[in-house]
Amino acid sequence: MTGKFITFEGIDGVGKTTQIKLVAQRLTELGQEVVITREPGGTAIAERVRNIVLDPTLQLSVRTEALLFMASRSEHVEQIIKPALIAGKTVLCDRFCDSTFVYQGLTQGLKVEDLTDLKALNLQATGGIFPDLTIVLDADPQQLLQRRDKRGVFDRFENKGLAFQENLRQGFLALAAAEPKRIKVVNALGSVEEINRKIMSLLMNN
Ligand code: Z5A
């Protein structure tokens, strides 16, 4: 694999999509071939799984949820991520394994050291493809309320309230503390350009 695999993580509506587009633009200007993708999703089958896992009218157990995310990931890695990395492209992915570790693990009462089973499951789904660098966009969920409210429609996870968002935030910060070399935390409050400059600086130096 000669390409670089960069993932973007963080709580709902923290600005990942906005930053990924801008990073792609900057890297393209620098002459890199860039692929933007997202989880859950990225392929026809994975997008169908996305419709199931985000549907607010469905009740899913956490185990079912985790397995659906893994099925979607397996498809996504095989069809999109792996071929792009083999071709030397830079892959920018909106959420990946760390979302599973936080949403289906740490917010369910597990500690970072209890994630062994989820990590093993993830390894099966990815065949060993793992992010080279992960940017966690971090912000107090209270401060993001206005941004989120603008969007109006909420999925199954967004419906869970502010305490859940704070739990998610602490989960991402715990993962970053455990893996400081791979996971970099960036303050997500500030102008889009300001945040982008910080991300680009991390990308150039890692
Ligand atoms: N999930 C899981 O449980 N397990 C897994 O393994 C995986 C996922 C892979 C996917 O949701 C859900 O699946 C997710 C976790 C779960 N939970 N939720 N919800 P999604 O992909 O549909 O949603 P999201 O990941 O939360 O992202 P989003 O809604 O697309 O938000 P975002 O990409 O982080 O933010 P944005 O769209 O770039 O920005 C949000 C708004 O803020 C927008 O109006 C922007 O114009 C504005 N914005 C952005 N940056 C700024 C700044 N700097 N200032 C002011 N306004 C800004």
Residues whose N, C-alpha, C, O or C-beta is under 5 A from the ligand:
A	BS01	Z5A	I11 D12 G13 V14 G15 K16 T17 T18 Q19 E39 P40 F69 R95 F96 S99 T100 Y103 R147 F157 E158 A188 G190 S191 V192
